[in-house]
Amino acid sequence: MTLTNLFRLHAVLAAIYALGLVLVPKAVIGLLSDQPLGDVGTDITRLFGAALVLITLVTWAASRMSDTESRRAIALGLFIYTALGAFITLPGQLTGTWGALGWSSIVSYLIFVIGYGYFLFVKPE
């Protein structure tokens, strides 16, 4: 896998998740948890979906860039974002807030933490 392909994979997954969170937040969260999503939770879920649209656009643009310094800066930001995402979702999963599909979020975050970490620290461009 190349950094370009990692950016593209991240863009595609973020776009799919963003669409679901913006358009049908209760259905998506209903797949991940049996706890009901109230009005405030629905709005916050949609806002997170909107943020994922940003992630989609940034990662897709990064996949097309040739400037190494810019790609590294974006990869570092995404590394920090995905590490925080993994650390935030893990306690919720372990305490039972999320159902079995909640692990998919943690696994996704960890794949990107490992991927961006690899391209930042093990095999920099």
N, CA and C atoms as a LAMMPS dump frame, in Angstrom:
ITEM: TIMESTEP
0
ITEM: NUMBER OF ATOMS
375
ITEM: BOX BOUNDS ff ff ff
-5.0000000000000000e+02 5.0000000000000000e+02
-5.0000000000000000e+02 5.0000000000000000e+02
-5.0000000000000000e+02 5.0000000000000000e+02
ITEM: ATOMS id mol type element x y z
1 1 1 N 0.847 -1.171 0
2 1 2 C 0 0 0
3 1 3 C 0.894 1.236 0
4 2 1 N 0.471 2.244 -0.718
5 2 2 C 1.184 3.513 -0.743
6 2 3 C 0.411 4.539 0.071
7 3 1 N 1.066 5.638 0.378
8 3 2 C 0.382 6.713 1.094
9 3 3 C -0.776 7.246 0.253
10 4 1 N -0.58 7.323 -1.049
11 4 2 C -1.658 7.773 -1.941
12 4 3 C -2.88 6.868 -1.797
13 5 1 N -2.671 5.571 -1.799
14 5 2 C -3.788 4.633 -1.66
15 5 3 C -4.423 4.7 -0.275
16 6 1 N -3.614 4.952 0.755
17 6 2 C -4.158 5.11 2.101
18 6 3 C -5.052 6.341 2.164
19 7 1 N -4.603 7.439 1.572
20 7 2 C -5.445 8.64 1.506
21 7 3 C -6.757 8.337 0.774
22 8 1 N -6.669 7.631 -0.326
23 8 2 C -7.88 7.315 -1.102
24 8 3 C -8.83 6.408 -0.333
25 9 1 N -8.289 5.396 0.333
26 9 2 C -9.124 4.518 1.144
27 9 3 C -9.825 5.318 2.237
28 10 1 N -9.087 6.192 2.884
29 10 2 C -9.661 7.021 3.94
30 10 3 C -10.766 7.909 3.37
31 11 1 N -10.535 8.465 2.189
32 11 2 C -11.541 9.323 1.551
33 11 3 C -12.824 8.553 1.266
34 12 1 N -12.698 7.366 0.728
35 12 2 C -13.881 6.575 0.372
36 12 3 C -14.664 6.171 1.622
37 13 1 N -13.963 5.657 2.631
38 13 2 C -14.659 5.252 3.861
39 13 3 C -15.299 6.447 4.569
40 14 1 N -14.591 7.566 4.603
41 14 2 C -15.153 8.767 5.238
42 14 3 C -16.382 9.254 4.481
43 15 1 N -16.35 9.191 3.158
44 15 2 C -17.495 9.648 2.354
45 15 3 C -18.727 8.785 2.62
46 16 1 N -18.538 7.483 2.663
47 16 2 C -19.669 6.577 2.91
48 16 3 C -20.271 6.834 4.287
49 17 1 N -19.413 6.928 5.28
50 17 2 C -19.87 7.165 6.648
51 17 3 C -20.499 8.55 6.776
52 18 1 N -19.911 9.54 6.111
53 18 2 C -20.443 10.903 6.162
54 18 3 C -21.856 10.954 5.598
55 19 1 N -22.059 10.326 4.46
56 19 2 C -23.396 10.318 3.859
57 19 3 C -24.425 9.734 4.816
58 20 1 N -24.077 8.616 5.421
59 20 2 C -24.995 7.993 6.357
60 20 3 C -25.285 8.859 7.566
61 21 1 N -24.244 9.462 8.13
62 21 2 C -24.44 10.281 9.335
63 21 3 C -25.211 11.561 9.046
64 22 1 N -25.015 12.133 7.884
65 22 2 C -25.733 13.365 7.537
66 22 3 C -27.182 13.067 7.156
67 23 1 N -27.398 12.022 6.357
68 23 2 C -28.728 11.761 5.808
69 23 3 C -29.619 10.909 6.714
70 24 1 N -29.054 9.899 7.339
71 24 2 C -29.85 8.99 8.181
72 24 3 C -29.106 8.674 9.48
73 25 1 N -28.881 9.699 10.304
74 25 2 C -28.061 9.493 11.505
75 25 3 C -28.626 8.457 12.469
76 26 1 N -29.926 8.44 12.657
77 26 2 C -30.502 7.484 13.613
78 26 3 C -30.327 6.046 13.131
79 27 1 N -30.418 5.833 11.836
80 27 2 C -30.237 4.482 11.297
81 27 3 C -28.792 4.019 11.473
82 28 1 N -27.835 4.905 11.183
83 28 2 C -26.425 4.523 11.311
84 28 3 C -26.071 4.257 12.767
85 29 1 N -26.451 5.153 13.649
86 29 2 C -26.147 4.952 15.068
87 29 3 C -26.915 3.744 15.602
88 30 1 N -28.104 3.5 15.07
89 30 2 C -28.872 2.318 15.467
90 30 3 C -28.162 1.011 15.137
91 31 1 N -27.334 1.018 14.085
92 31 2 C -26.531 -0.164 13.762
93 31 3 C -25.397 -0.373 14.753
94 32 1 N -24.933 0.717 15.336
95 32 2 C -23.773 0.663 16.222
96 32 3 C -24.135 0.524 17.697
97 33 1 N -25.345 0.953 18.068
98 33 2 C -25.735 0.952 19.472
99 33 3 C -27.231 0.745 19.597
100 34 1 N -27.659 0.118 20.678
101 34 2 C -29.089 -0.042 20.924
102 34 3 C -29.66 1.125 21.73
103 35 1 N -28.816 2.079 22.089
104 35 2 C -29.278 3.237 22.839
105 35 3 C -29.906 4.25 21.881
106 36 1 N -31.017 4.867 22.276
107 36 2 C -31.705 5.803 21.382
108 36 3 C -30.901 7.096 21.176
109 37 1 N -31.076 7.673 20.017
110 37 2 C -30.408 8.924 19.676
111 37 3 C -31.446 10.038 19.744
112 38 1 N -31.298 10.952 20.716
113 38 2 C -32.235 12.06 20.87
114 38 3 C -31.973 13.163 19.857
115 39 1 N -32.702 14.265 20.001
116 39 2 C -32.584 15.375 19.053
117 39 3 C -31.191 16 19.058
118 40 1 N -30.629 16.223 20.242
119 40 2 C -29.291 16.819 20.32
120 40 3 C -28.263 15.849 19.752
121 41 1 N -28.389 14.584 20.096
122 41 2 C -27.481 13.575 19.566
123 41 3 C -27.56 13.48 18.05
124 42 1 N -28.765 13.618 17.509
125 42 2 C -28.937 13.583 16.054
126 42 3 C -28.218 14.755 15.406
127 43 1 N -28.359 15.943 15.993
128 43 2 C -27.675 17.118 15.442
129 43 3 C -26.159 16.975 15.53
130 44 1 N -25.657 16.482 16.643
131 44 2 C -24.21 16.295 16.8
132 44 3 C -23.711 15.222 15.832
133 45 1 N -24.486 14.178 15.641
134 45 2 C -24.121 13.133 14.686
135 45 3 C -24.028 13.713 13.279
136 46 1 N -24.982 14.558 12.91
137 46 2 C -24.934 15.203 11.594
138 46 3 C -23.722 16.127 11.472
139 47 1 N -23.391 16.83 12.548
140 47 2 C -22.198 17.679 12.525
141 47 3 C -20.936 16.844 12.334
142 48 1 N -20.871 15.684 12.983
143 48 2 C -19.729 14.793 12.783
144 48 3 C -19.691 14.301 11.341
145 49 1 N -20.857 14.028 10.781
146 49 2 C -20.928 13.65 9.37
147 49 3 C -20.399 14.758 8.473
148 50 1 N -20.736 16.001 8.8
149 50 2 C -20.219 17.134 8.028
150 50 3 C -18.7 17.23 8.15
151 51 1 N -18.177 16.958 9.344
152 51 2 C -16.72 16.959 9.526
153 51 3 C -16.078 15.85 8.697
154 52 1 N -16.775 14.738 8.552
155 52 2 C -16.245 13.654 7.724
156 52 3 C -16.246 14.02 6.238
157 53 1 N -17.136 14.917 5.839
158 53 2 C -17.07 15.433 4.467
159 53 3 C -15.747 16.169 4.288
160 54 1 N -15.354 16.945 5.29
161 54 2 C -14.054 17.625 5.248
162 54 3 C -12.917 16.612 5.15
163 55 1 N -12.964 15.571 5.958
164 55 2 C -11.935 14.529 5.906
165 55 3 C -11.884 13.922 4.501
166 56 1 N -13.049 13.685 3.917
167 56 2 C -13.112 13.145 2.558
168 56 3 C -12.405 14.053 1.569
169 57 1 N -12.721 15.333 1.621
170 57 2 C -12.141 16.286 0.669
171 57 3 C -10.633 16.441 0.872
172 58 1 N -10.212 16.514 2.112
173 58 2 C -8.786 16.685 2.404
174 58 3 C -7.994 15.445 1.993
175 59 1 N -8.495 14.261 2.324
176 59 2 C -7.75 13.049 1.986
177 59 3 C -7.711 12.824 0.48
178 60 1 N -8.805 13.123 -0.209
179 60 2 C -8.796 12.959 -1.67
180 60 3 C -7.818 13.943 -2.307
181 61 1 N -7.836 15.183 -1.831
182 61 2 C -6.9 16.181 -2.365
183 61 3 C -5.46 15.768 -2.076
184 62 1 N -5.208 15.248 -0.878
185 62 2 C -3.856 14.816 -0.514
186 62 3 C -3.386 13.671 -1.403
187 63 1 N -4.312 12.814 -1.803
188 63 2 C -3.933 11.683 -2.662
189 63 3 C -3.465 12.146 -4.045
190 64 1 N -3.826 13.359 -4.413
191 64 2 C -3.455 13.883 -5.732
192 64 3 C -2.274 14.849 -5.683
193 65 1 N -1.796 15.147 -4.492
194 65 2 C -0.683 16.083 -4.334
195 65 3 C 0.653 15.416 -4.623
196 66 1 N 1.598 16.216 -5.077
197 66 2 C 2.948 15.702 -5.276
198 66 3 C 3.936 16.297 -4.273
199 67 1 N 3.537 17.373 -3.59
200 67 2 C 4.414 18.03 -2.624
201 67 3 C 4.529 17.185 -1.357
202 68 1 N 5.701 16.661 -1.111
203 68 2 C 5.947 15.757 0.008
204 68 3 C 5.677 16.418 1.353
205 69 1 N 6.094 17.659 1.513
206 69 2 C 5.903 18.347 2.793
207 69 3 C 4.42 18.514 3.116
208 70 1 N 3.617 18.858 2.127
209 70 2 C 2.167 19.012 2.337
210 70 3 C 1.525 17.671 2.682
211 71 1 N 1.919 16.628 1.967
212 71 2 C 1.362 15.301 2.23
213 71 3 C 1.717 14.83 3.64
214 72 1 N 2.947 15.112 4.075
215 72 2 C 3.358 14.74 5.44
216 72 3 C 2.551 15.506 6.484
217 73 1 N 2.333 16.788 6.24
218 73 2 C 1.561 17.594 7.195
219 73 3 C 0.127 17.072 7.307
220 74 1 N -0.458 16.724 6.181
221 74 2 C -1.818 16.178 6.199
222 74 3 C -1.825 14.817 6.881
223 75 1 N -0.847 13.973 6.565
224 75 2 C -0.764 12.649 7.201
225 75 3 C -0.601 12.779 8.715
226 76 1 N 0.181 13.749 9.17
227 76 2 C 0.361 13.952 10.613
228 76 3 C -0.959 14.36 11.265
229 77 1 N -1.661 15.284 10.643
230 77 2 C -2.967 15.684 11.176
231 77 3 C -3.933 14.52 11.242
232 78 1 N -3.949 13.7 10.204
233 78 2 C -4.836 12.538 10.171
234 78 3 C -4.395 11.465 11.155
235 79 1 N -3.092 11.336 11.366
236 79 2 C -2.576 10.401 12.368
237 79 3 C -3.093 10.803 13.749
238 80 1 N -2.998 12.073 14.09
239 80 2 C -3.466 12.559 15.397
240 80 3 C -4.981 12.388 15.515
241 81 1 N -5.715 12.752 14.461
242 81 2 C -7.18 12.617 14.454
243 81 3 C -7.599 11.163 14.676
244 82 1 N -6.977 10.233 13.941
245 82 2 C -7.388 8.836 14.059
246 82 3 C -6.95 8.228 15.398
247 83 1 N -5.809 8.67 15.928
248 83 2 C -5.387 8.198 17.251
249 83 3 C -6.381 8.664 18.314
250 84 1 N -6.775 9.923 18.243
251 84 2 C -7.784 10.429 19.186
252 84 3 C -9.097 9.673 19.024
253 85 1 N -9.495 9.43 17.785
254 85 2 C -10.726 8.689 17.536
255 85 3 C -10.695 7.309 18.162
256 86 1 N -9.575 6.622 18.026
257 86 2 C -9.443 5.286 18.614
258 86 3 C -9.517 5.356 20.137
259 87 1 N -8.816 6.33 20.735
260 87 2 C -8.809 6.449 22.197
261 87 3 C -10.161 6.9 22.748
262 88 1 N -10.918 7.647 21.973
263 88 2 C -12.238 8.099 22.424
264 88 3 C -13.269 6.991 22.307
265 89 1 N -13.202 6.216 21.227
266 89 2 C -14.214 5.176 21.032
267 89 3 C -13.961 3.913 21.856
268 90 1 N -12.721 3.632 22.169
269 90 2 C -12.407 2.397 22.896
270 90 3 C -13.106 2.297 24.257
271 91 1 N -13.051 3.316 25.108
272 91 2 C -13.755 3.185 26.397
273 91 3 C -15.255 2.982 26.233
274 92 1 N -15.852 3.651 25.261
275 92 2 C -17.28 3.446 25.019
276 92 3 C -17.59 2.021 24.61
277 93 1 N -16.72 1.455 23.808
278 93 2 C -16.912 0.065 23.39
279 93 3 C -16.745 -0.882 24.576
280 94 1 N -15.726 -0.646 25.39
281 94 2 C -15.451 -1.537 26.521
282 94 3 C -16.504 -1.446 27.616
283 95 1 N -17.17 -0.301 27.755
284 95 2 C -18.208 -0.149 28.777
285 95 3 C -19.594 -0.549 28.275
286 96 1 N -19.7 -0.899 26.997
287 96 2 C -20.973 -1.379 26.481
288 96 3 C -21.854 -0.325 25.849
289 97 1 N -21.356 0.881 25.665
290 97 2 C -22.142 1.922 25.005
291 97 3 C -22.457 1.516 23.571
292 98 1 N -21.478 0.905 22.925
293 98 2 C -21.627 0.489 21.527
294 98 3 C -21.863 -1.009 21.472
295 99 1 N -22.528 -1.443 20.417
296 99 2 C -22.761 -2.864 20.197
297 99 3 C -21.568 -3.497 19.496
298 100 1 N -21.779 -4.699 18.998
299 100 2 C -20.699 -5.442 18.351
300 100 3 C -20.132 -4.697 17.139
301 101 1 N -20.971 -3.987 16.397
302 101 2 C -20.48 -3.244 15.231
303 101 3 C -19.646 -2.022 15.626
304 102 1 N -19.695 -1.65 16.89
305 102 2 C -18.863 -0.547 17.362
306 102 3 C -17.382 -0.837 17.199
307 103 1 N -17.037 -2.117 17.221
308 103 2 C -15.635 -2.493 17.028
309 103 3 C -15.148 -2.084 15.647
310 104 1 N -16.063 -1.986 14.679
311 104 2 C -15.647 -1.595 13.328
312 104 3 C -15.054 -0.184 13.322
313 105 1 N -15.573 0.692 14.15
314 105 2 C -15.012 2.042 14.243
315 105 3 C -13.601 2.013 14.814
316 106 1 N -13.424 1.238 15.859
317 106 2 C -12.103 1.142 16.485
318 106 3 C -11.098 0.521 15.522
319 107 1 N -11.504 -0.535 14.85
320 107 2 C -10.616 -1.186 13.884
321 107 3 C -10.258 -0.22 12.757
322 108 1 N -11.253 0.519 12.264
323 108 2 C -10.986 1.494 11.194
324 108 3 C -9.984 2.546 11.659
325 109 1 N -10.232 3.098 12.837
326 109 2 C -9.299 4.095 13.362
327 109 3 C -7.892 3.509 13.491
328 110 1 N -7.786 2.302 14.027
329 110 2 C -6.469 1.701 14.239
330 110 3 C -5.754 1.403 12.923
331 111 1 N -6.488 1.003 11.904
332 111 2 C -5.87 0.784 10.59
333 111 3 C -5.22 2.077 10.103
334 112 1 N -5.931 3.187 10.256
335 112 2 C -5.379 4.461 9.799
336 112 3 C -4.264 4.966 10.717
337 113 1 N -4.357 4.722 12.015
338 113 2 C -3.258 5.074 12.929
339 113 3 C -1.994 4.337 12.504
340 114 1 N -2.126 3.05 12.274
341 114 2 C -0.963 2.25 11.86
342 114 3 C -0.467 2.702 10.493
343 115 1 N -1.386 2.909 9.564
344 115 2 C -0.989 3.318 8.217
345 115 3 C -0.289 4.655 8.181
346 116 1 N -0.908 5.667 8.786
347 116 2 C -0.27 6.993 8.792
348 116 3 C 1.011 6.97 9.613
349 117 1 N 1.006 6.236 10.726
350 117 2 C 2.22 6.12 11.531
351 117 3 C 3.361 5.486 10.745
352 118 1 N 3.042 4.479 9.97
353 118 2 C 4.057 3.822 9.143
354 118 3 C 4.67 4.811 8.162
355 119 1 N 3.817 5.563 7.449
356 119 2 C 4.33 6.491 6.437
357 119 3 C 4.978 7.74 7.045
358 120 1 N 4.676 8.023 8.292
359 120 2 C 5.304 9.165 8.96
360 120 3 C 6.622 8.794 9.627
361 121 1 N 6.674 7.62 10.27
362 121 2 C 7.808 7.305 11.129
363 121 3 C 8.676 6.143 10.644
364 122 1 N 8.115 5.192 9.934
365 122 2 C 8.887 4.039 9.484
366 122 3 C 9.406 4.231 8.066
367 123 1 N 8.536 4.647 7.175
368 123 2 C 8.911 4.802 5.78
369 123 3 C 8.439 6.166 5.25
370 124 1 N 9.062 7.232 5.732
371 124 2 C 8.643 8.551 5.24
372 124 3 C 8.99 8.717 3.764
373 125 1 N 8.175 9.52 3.084
374 125 2 C 8.428 9.766 1.657
375 125 3 C 9.737 10.508 1.465
